[in-house]
């Protein structure tokens, strides 16, 4: 951890409000984007991301200085997102919410290309590279797989950072991530068969 | 090794191959298999495109009111102990109100000084 980060954390521990504002400005977009890709809904993401920073403000005393502040924040964000995904799945099972992918409003932003205009499977796969289809595919993964894909392939974090965030050994991260990527590839292929 | 084993081994190594983490001899063996197996070559190309699609997902910024909303939450949950509103209006310092107050203060000062100035115009006594 850098000296400036240590100083920032020390101010946070004293509940310095300006230091907290600095943290939100610095990491807000990153936390929001991670959570958004995990839950797929803007409204849920806003709510979870706010909750993440409230947790940071409350529990900064439990931050261990050997970790990086960014990875600690992303760990809190991923735990909140995973819990929300489980909660939403439970609610759907109990019939409180309409069934379907929890990609929600993100998927509604763009429409999938009409299949009648597309011919070979390779062209279809190219079309699958559009944002909404990819987001829907991510939403079908289990939350642990989703997290790994978002951290590595969307947020482009290093394996070292992912190990710190997830608490999993590097080998496990790599093998689970590979399985998640293969699942995604299969999902996209099946979608256009 | 059977053909099926060879396919499985190749597919299992896609991530490590694309991330440049395969040892040289395994990389050579995989590339040798790819050169002769169109099925695995196609599969690798689709795998690569899947990763490309993930990498191209756009970054979404937090909403404009994000910081103010969090401050409000903390203020409410701490029962007003943190992020008190007295300095903040809609989550920020009210510069327009401060400017207005400054202009009024300067105007009052100017009028007072003008009234008490010895060079000021005084009415002629009758």
HADDOCK unambig.tbl for C-alpha pairs under 7 A between the chains (distance, minus, plus):
assign (segid A and resid 17 and name CA) (segid B and resid 83 and name CA) 6.95 0.50 0.50
assign (segid A and resid 24 and name CA) (segid B and resid 67 and name CA) 6.57 0.50 0.50
assign (segid A and resid 28 and name CA) (segid B and resid 62 and name CA) 6.27 0.50 0.50
assign (segid A and resid 29 and name CA) (segid B and resid 61 and name CA) 4.81 0.50 0.50
assign (segid A and resid 29 and name CA) (segid B and resid 62 and name CA) 4.88 0.50 0.50
assign (segid A and resid 32 and name CA) (segid B and resid 62 and name CA) 5.59 0.50 0.50
assign (segid A and resid 33 and name CA) (segid B and resid 59 and name CA) 6.32 0.50 0.50
assign (segid A and resid 33 and name CA) (segid B and resid 60 and name CA) 5.52 0.50 0.50
assign (segid A and resid 33 and name CA) (segid B and resid 61 and name CA) 6.79 0.50 0.50
assign (segid A and resid 50 and name CA) (segid B and resid 70 and name CA) 5.55 0.50 0.50
assign (segid A and resid 54 and name CA) (segid B and resid 70 and name CA) 6.78 0.50 0.50
assign (segid A and resid 54 and name CA) (segid B and resid 74 and name CA) 6.31 0.50 0.50
assign (segid A and resid 129 and name CA) (segid B and resid 50 and name CA) 6.94 0.50 0.50
assign (segid A and resid 129 and name CA) (segid B and resid 53 and name CA) 4.39 0.50 0.50
assign (segid A and resid 130 and name CA) (segid B and resid 53 and name CA) 6.86 0.50 0.50
assign (segid A and resid 131 and name CA) (segid B and resid 57 and name CA) 5.73 0.50 0.50
assign (segid A and resid 134 and name CA) (segid B and resid 53 and name CA) 6.94 0.50 0.50
assign (segid A and resid 134 and name CA) (segid B and resid 54 and name CA) 6.85 0.50 0.50
assign (segid A and resid 153 and name CA) (segid B and resid 51 and name CA) 6.74 0.50 0.50
assign (segid A and resid 153 and name CA) (segid B and resid 54 and name CA) 5.88 0.50 0.50
assign (segid A and resid 153 and name CA) (segid B and resid 55 and name CA) 5.65 0.50 0.50
assign (segid A and resid 154 and name CA) (segid B and resid 54 and name CA) 5.68 0.50 0.50
assign (segid A and resid 154 and name CA) (segid B and resid 55 and name CA) 5.17 0.50 0.50
assign (segid A and resid 154 and name CA) (segid B and resid 57 and name CA) 6.76 0.50 0.50
assign (segid A and resid 178 and name CA) (segid B and resid 15 and name CA) 5.99 0.50 0.50
assign (segid A and resid 185 and name CA) (segid B and resid 46 and name CA) 6.92 0.50 0.50
assign (segid A and resid 185 and name CA) (segid B and resid 47 and name CA) 5.96 0.50 0.50
assign (segid A and resid 185 and name CA) (segid B and resid 50 and name CA) 5.84 0.50 0.50
